[in-house]
Amino acid sequence: MKELKHLNKYFKKYWLKLLIGIVITIFARLFQLVMPSYVNKIITVVEQYLSSAIAKEAAKEQLSLFILIIVGAALLSGFLTFLMRQTIIYVSRYIEYDLKNEIFDHYQILSLNFYKKNRTGDLMNRISEDVNQVRLYAGPAIMYGIQTLTLFACLIPLMFIKAPTLAAYTLLPLPILSVLIYKISKIIHKRSTVVQEYLSSLSTFTQEVFSGVSVIKAYALEPQTNTELGQLAIEGKDKSMSLAKVNAWFFPLMVLLIGISNILVIYIGGMQYINGEIGVGLIAEFILYVNMLTWPVAIVGWLTSIVQRAEASQKRINEFLNEKPELENRESRSLQIKGKITFKNVNFTYEDTNIHAIKDLSFTINPGETVAIIGKTGSGKSTILDLVARLYDVSSGEITIDDEPIKNINLTDLRKSIGAVPQDAFLFSDTIKNNIKFGKFDATDAEIIAIAKQAVVHDNIMGFSKQYETVLGERGITLSGGQKQRISIARALLKSPEIYLFDDCLSAVDTETEEEILSNLKKASTHKTTLIVSHRVSSAINADKILVLENGELLQQGTHEDLNSIEGYYKALYQNQLSKKEN
């Protein structure tokens, strides 16, 4: 159970509630022990009455008292059992809440490389299904475990005190049961881990199918997808059945052993009664004891299964919690960012693909400047924006913001000072208004409308039946590519940061709309440092500076007039796009 030690901090946090729950559990079980001994007394009273050793009225009086005691003890036990669940199960829910938050918070600080290496379905499964398995350990397993220990601790000594020989025979099957549980639990642990890993694969597959359903339909891949899911389902069934077959041994074995105990009680107890060593009431009392042990003994297998599943799940959770973020926020002091950006001999290689995206790159962007980055696909344009936002750290060289090394700048302050519009615009499954407000949560409706007009998307929004309250599908699939890009631009403009990063965010809009948006962007980004990545020269014409990249290296640098006056990549690209526009 070493992996489950991670939960100790939560048990310490809720120790008082847990302690109260444990005490209540113990008392609830103790009140259960009242019934067998009083059943023995009731049978004894009946025997005495039948043998005329006690008068009828006295017998009635004693029987009424004993029955009231049994009923009262049962009611108290039931009430305490209710309180027990209200404490221990509540604690398990609190732990589930805290653990999910811990995992989610850790997910958020991990770098992009982590998300490239791990699939979304697996991430979701560990924070949902795995946490649920751990919760069963933190609540029901503890609750039923305390019940079982209490009954064992009280019943077994009590049985030996009342009838040592009968108790010895009655409890004879228990050591056999313990050995069987130990053997089977080891198998359960291995097979539980396999099942949990399979659930992650299934979650990943279904998540990808649902996200890419438009592609599946476009290529008529439904039969193939169904076949793949069918194969996964069969594989999952085989793994789950393998685990179920082992679990299936527990209850039959326990019922068998408990049944043997009952037979021993009747046989050995009957022999002792014939010999005059014990009374009939004690035999009845022992039968009740054995049957009281039936559920605790049976639950041992279930508890073992829960603990083994929780151990397997917590191990998977710990694997991600032990992941160290590649980007460390080294600085706690706050810094007001103005927007000067400097690259000094920067090199960067993607770890997952080993692509050398940026090669010995140096340039300076002054606060308030608009810089366009032009180049072929794969030239490193988007990588520059990712490095400015510190989504990655450089392999060598240095990036400074306001002459301060970017690694020494508070990461939260840096990200807050940036308004980024990625190439693949991401929108949440929420209203259009809330997607725009993502840039400024306290924005008024008037501000949102004004910003939407600057992004030239207001008229489109007003054409929807619910206008700004229109709820978008997952990833904004109810919108066109151009509409998604413009809403993303509106989100960044509403934030009004010190640095704008536009990554080819006008590729899906027509030329006229592009010119209108660029005009509005120029006004909105006055005194703001702006980096615009584009394949279109039209996006770069009015920039203060243009950087032309090729294979991660700086090929050309200057204004539109400077670069258009000399032969080179930029001039050729401009003339080519100009001739296409005229045609």
N, C-alpha and C positions, 0 to 999 in steps of 0.2 A: 504493500500500500504506500510505497514511498512517493509515488506521483501525487497522491491525494493529500500529502503534507502541505501542498499549496493552499488548501482550504483552511489550514489552522488559523491564519490571520482573521478569517471571517468568523470562525468559532470563538475566537477571543473577543471579537467585536460585539457579538451577540451572546456572550457567556451568561449574562444574567437571565435572559429569556430561556436560554437552553437549560440552565440549571433548574429553573422553576419547572420547566417541562419535564425534566428527568425526575425530580422529586414527586411531581404529580403522577407520573407514570408508575413509579414504585408503589405509591400509596394505592393507586387504582388496582394494581395487581394484588396487593396485600388484602384488600377487601374481598377479592375474588376467592381467597383461600378460606374465607369464613364458611362457605357453603358445605364443603365436604365433611368437615368435622361436626357440623350441626346435623347433617344428614345421618351421620353415625349416631349422634345423641338421640335423634328422632327414632331411629330403628331400635336403639337400646330401650327407650321409653315404651315403645310398642311391645318389645319382648317382655319387659317387666310387667306391663299391664296384662298380657296374655298369661303370664305365670302367676298372676294375682299378687305380685310383689308391690304393686302400687295401685291406688284407687283410681276409679274412672275420672273423677273430677280433677284430681291432681295430674293425671296423664294429659287430660285436655288442656289444662293450664300450661303445662310444660311444652306441649306441642304447639300451642298458639304463640308462646314466647319465642320458641326456636324458629318458627316460620316467619314471625315478624323480624327477627334478627337477620334471617337469610334475605328476606325482601329488602330490608333497610340497607344491608351490605351491598346487594345487587344495585340498588338505586344510587348509592354513593359511588360505587365503582363505575357505573355508567356516566354519572355526572363528571367524575374526575377524568374519565376517558375522553369526554368532550373537551374539557379544558386542556388535556394533553395534546390533542390535535390542534387546538387553537394556539398553542405555544410552539411546539416543535415543528409542525408543518409550516407555520408562519415564518419561522427562522429559515427554513429551507427556501422559501420564496424570496426572502430578503437576500440570501446568499446567491440565489439564481440571478436576481436583479443586479447585485454588485459584480458578479462574475461576468455577466454579459457586458456591463459597462466597462469593466477592466479590459476585456478582449477588444471591444469596439474602440476604446481610447488608444489601445496599443496599435490596432490596425491603422489608425489615422496618422500615427507618427512614423510608420514604416515607409520606406522609400518606394519609388516607382518600380525599382527592380524586383522588390518582393511581389508586387502584383503581376509582374510579367512572368515570374516563376510559378505562381500559384493560381489555380483556377477559381473563378467566382463561386461556383457551386461548392467547392471544398471549404472556402472561407465561410460561406453561409451555413454549411452543415455543422461546422465546429462551434459556431456561436448559437446555434439553435438545438439540433439533435444531441450533440455531445454535452452541452450545458444541461439539457434536460436529464440526461443519464446521471450526471453529477448531482443534480438536485435530488434525485431519488435516494442517493446515498446520504446527502446532507439532511434529509428529513425522514421519510418512511423507514429507511434502513436503521437510523439511530433509534427512532421511536420503537419499532418492533424488536430491535436488538436489545434495548433496555428491558422491554417486557419479557423477552425470553430469558435474559440473565437473571432478572428478579425472580421469575418462577423457578428456574433451576436452583438458584441460591437458597430459596425458601423451602421449596417442595422436597428436594432430595434429602436435606438434613431432617426435615419433619418426618419423612417416610421412614428413615432409619431409626429415629427416636421411637416411633410408634410400633414398628415391627421390622427389626433389622433383617431377618431372614427373608421375609416377603419382599422387602425393599430391594435386597440384593438380586433376587431372581427377576423382579420387575424391571430393574434398570440394566439388566444384563445386555440387551440389544444395543444400548446407547454407544458403547465404545466402537462397535462394528459400524454404526451409523457415522461416527466421527471420521473414521478412516475412509469410508466411501465418499463423504463430503469433500475431504481433502483431495482425493484423487480426481473427482469429477470437476472440482472448482478450477484446477489447473487447466483442464481442457476447455472449460467455459471461457477462461480469460483469453486464451489464444483465439478461439473462434469468435468471441465478441469483438476483438480488435479487427478481425477480417471483415465482419459484418459492418462495423462503423466505417471502415475505409471504403467498402462498396457503396454505402449510402452517399458518401461524398462524390463518388464517380457518377452515381445516378442523378444527384442534384446538379452536378456540372453539366451533364448531358441535357437534361430537361431545360435548364436555364439557357443554354446555348440555342436549343431548338426554339424556345419561345421568343428569344431575342432576334433570331434570324429567320423567323417564320416567313417573312416576305421573300427571302431568297429561296427557301424551300419550296414555296408555292410557285415562284417564277420558273424554277427548274423542274417542277413536277417531281420532287424528291420525296413525296409523302410515303410511297411504298417502301423505299429504302430506309427512311427514318423509322417507320413502323417496325421494319425488320430488325434494325439496330436496337431499338427500344425493347423489342421482344427478346433479343439475345441477352440484353442486360437484365431483363426481368427474370429470365430463366437462370442466369448466373446468380442473381440475388436470391431467388427461391432456393437454389441449391445450398448457398452459404447459410441462409436463415434456417433451412431444414436441418443442416448439419449441426447448428447450434441448438435447435429445438429438440433434436434427438437426444442430445446430452441432457438438456433440461428435463426432458420427459422421464428420466430415470429417477429424479428426486422424489416426487410425491408417491409413486408406487412403492418405492423402497421404504419410505417412511411409514406409509400406511401399513405395509407388511410388518415392519418391526414393531409398530405400536400394537398391531393386532396380536403379535406374538406375546407382547407384554401383557395384554389383557387376558390371554389364555393362561399365562403363567400365574397371574393374580388369582384367577378363578381356581386353577388346579392346586397351586401351592397353598393359597388361602383356604381352599376347601379342606385340604389335608390337615392344616393346622386347626381348623374349626372342629373337625372330627376328633382330633386329639385334645380338644379343649384348651388350646393355646390362645386363640383369639375369638372374638365374637363376629357375628354376621355383619354387624354395622361397620366394623373395620374393613371387611372385604369390600363392602359398598363404597366406603370412603376411599380405598385404594383404586377402585375402578374409576371413580371420579377424578382422582389425582392423575391417573394414567391418561384419561381423556382430556384433562386440562393441559397435559404435556403434549398432546397430539398436535395442536396448532403451533406452539412454540418450536417443537422439533421439526414439524413440516416447514415452518417459516425459515428455518436455518438454511435450507437449500435455496429458497427464494432470496434471502438476504445475501447469501454467498454469490448468487448470480448478479444481484444488483451491485455489490461491491466490485466484482470482477469487471462488470460493464463500465462502472464509474471509473475504475482504475485505467481501463483502456481508453475511455473518452478523455479523461484528464491528461493522460499522456499525450494525446493528440493536441489538446489545447495548449499544454506546456510547450510543445514544439514551436508554436507560433509566438507564445509569450516570451520565450527565450531568444527569439529573433531580435538582434540589435539593430536599431535604425542606422542606416549608413550616413544620414545627415544629422549631425548633432547641433542643437541650439546652444552654442557655447556662451552666448552673451545674454545676461538678464536685464541689463540697463536698456532703457528705451532710447530710440534715436529718431529724430525728425529727418526723413529722407527728402533730399531736394531733387535728385534725378540724374546726377552725373554718373556715367557708366564708362568704365575703362577695362579693356581686355589687354593683358600683357603676356604675349607669347603663350597663348592658351592652346592646349591640346586636350582632346577628349575622345575616349574610346568607349563604345557601349559594351558593357560587361557581358550581356547575354549573347550578342552577335559577334563581338570582337571587331566591329566596324570602326575604323578611325575616322570619326565624323568631322572633327575640327583639328586643323594642323597649323600650329605656330601662328595663331591669329592675334593680331594687335590692332586696336582702334580705340578712339575716344569719342564719346557722345556727351555733349555739354547739356546742362539742365535746360529744358524748354525746346530742345532741338527735335525735329522730326527726321527720322532716318529710315530709309527704305532699304530692304535687303532683297536683292534679286539673284536668281541663279537657277540652274537646272534642278530637276528632282534629284534628291540625294546629295545636294551640295552642302548641306549643313545649316540651312536657314532656320528651320524650326528648332534645331539644337541650340542655337544662340539664345533664343527666347527661353528655352528650358533652363539654360545655365544662368540667365539673368534672374529668373524666378527661383533659382537654386532648387530646382527639382532634382538636379544632379550636381555633384562636385566635380571640378575639372580634374583631369588625369595629371596634368602638369601646367605650369604657368599660374597666372593669378587674375582674378576679376575683382575690381574694386567698385564700390558704390560710394560716391561723394568722397573719393580718395581713401576709403576705409575698406580693408579686405572683406569680401562678402562673407567669409566664414566667421568674421568677428562681429557681424551685425545680427541683432536679435531677429530670428527667423520670422517671428510673428509680425514684427514691425515691417520687415521687408515684404512679406506677402500682402499685408494690409495696404501697402503703398502701391500695389500693382493691380491694374485692371487688365485681365487677360481674356482674349477671345481666341479659343483654339481653332485649329483647322476643321476638326470634326466637332461642330457645336453640340454641346450636351445640354439637354433640357430635362427637367424633372417631371414626374407624373403629377403635376399640380396645375393650378390655373396659370394663365399667361401673366396675370398681374404678379403673382407670387414668384414666378420665374424671373421677372424683371427685378422685383424687390430683393432678389437674392444678392444684388449689388449693394443694397441699402435697405435694411429691414424696416426702418421707421419712415420710409418715404411716403409722401402723401399721394393721393390719386392724381392731383394736378401735376406733381413732379413726374410721375410715371407716364402720363399722357404726353407731357412736353418732351421727355426723353424718347418716347416711341416715335414721335414726329421727327426728331433729329435722326433716328435710325431708319426713317422712311418705312415704318411698319405699321403706323397707326391706322391708316386706311384699310389695310388688310385685316387688322384686328376688329375694326368696326364692322367689317363684313361678315364676321362670325355671328351666329345666333345669340350667343351669350357674351360676345365682345371680350372684354378683359377678364371675365369670369369663366371663359372657356377652359375646360380641363383638358390638358394634353395627354396623349397616350404615352406609353413608356418610351423614354428617350425622345419625346416630341415627334413621334412618327405620324401624327395627324397633320403636321405642317410640311410644307415644301422645304427643300434645302435652303433656298434663299430666305424664306421666312424664319427658319431656325437661326440662320446666321445673323439676321438683323435683330432678332430678339436677344441674342447673345451680345451683340454690339450695344444694344440699349442697356443691358445689365451692366456692362463695363462703364458706359458713360454715366449711368446713375451713381456709380461708386465714386466717380470723380477723383481718381487716385493721382499720385505724382508721376507714375510711369504707366504708359499704355503699351500693351503687347498685342498686336493684331497679326495673327498667323493665317495669311491667305484667307481672310474671313469674308471676302467679297467674290469668291470664285463662283458662287451659285446665283449671282444677281446679274441682271442685264447691264449694258454699258451706261445707259442713261441713269439708272438707279445708282450705279456705282459712283458716277460723277457727283450726284446729289449728296450721297452719303459722305464722300470724301470731302466735299465742300463743308458739310456740317461738322465732320471730324476735325477739320483744320481750325474751325472756330472754337470747338469744344476743347481742343488740346492746346490752345494757346497757353504758353508758360508751363506746359506739361511735356515731359520727355516721352516721345512716341517712337516705337519701332514697328514698322509695317513690313511684313513678309508677303511677297506677291510674285506671281508669274507674269502679271500684266505691268507693262511700263507705265500705263496710265495712272496706276496707284503711286508711282514713284516720281512723277514729273515735278510736283510741287514740294518735294521733300528738301530739307536743308542739306541733306547729304545722302548719297546712294552708295551702298556697298554691294559689289558684284562678287559672288562666290562661285568657286568651281572646285569640286572634290575637297571641300573643307578649307580651301585656301582663299585668301583675299586676292581676287584677280584685278579689280579696278575699284577706285574710290573717288568720289567727287560729286558735284552737282549735275543736274540733268544737262545743262548747257556745256559743262566741262566734258562729260563723257560722250555727249553726242557730237562733239567737235573732233573727236579722234576715232580712228579705226579701232574696232574691238568688239567684244561680245555685246556690250550694251547698245552700241549704235546699230549693229546688225539686228538685234532683237527689236529695237524701237522701229526701225524701218520696215521690218517684216510685219509687225503688228499694225503699223500705220497703213500699210498697203492692204492688209486684210480688212481693216475698218472702212477704207475708201471703196473697196469692192462690195 
